[in-house]
Amino acid sequence: MQECAKVVDIPHRFVPSKEQTDLHAEDRVISGDCRRLNHAKILIIKALTK
């Protein structure tokens, strides 16, 4: 049981479009992976406590 990774930090400078896209994609992967993992843990815990 661990917390999800932090969101991707956006640099305090001009960020070109390609880099914005890459940062957004990385953030979505982190968020999606963590949500799916947490959902799976919830389902397992519910199944084991029945």
Phi, psi and omega in degrees: 000101179227159180290157175289155177297154179291158176293160181290132177280135176267129181298152178272066179197174175296130180245114179300157184306315180300317180293323176300315180298316179296318180295319179295317179297317178298317180297318180295321179296313180301311182295313181296316179300316182294317179297317179296319179296315180296322177297317179297319179297318179299315180297320180293315180298317178298318181294323182284338182264003177284000000 
